[in-house]
Amino acid sequence: DIHHGNGTQQAFYNDPNVLYISLHRYDDGNFFPGSGAPEEVGSGAGVGFNVNIAWTGGVDPPMGDVEYLTAF
């Protein structure tokens, strides 16, 4: 995806019952909405249940099957 799901991340950030994983464009924090850094791993009981796979590099070449398979 090109957009990090910041609202979903926020809703479950400290919830250990929900594993939130986002694969998105990040561009070192310069891409909207500016959240979704790999260091954002959850808080409190939710630490470790928030995973951001934040890509930098734009769309040339675009992210494809290889990048997604490697991420998982």
Secondary structure, DSSP 8 states (H G I E B T S, - for coil): --S--HHHHHHHTT-TT--EEEEEE-GGGTSTT----TT----GGGTTSEEEEEE-STTSS---HHHHHHH-
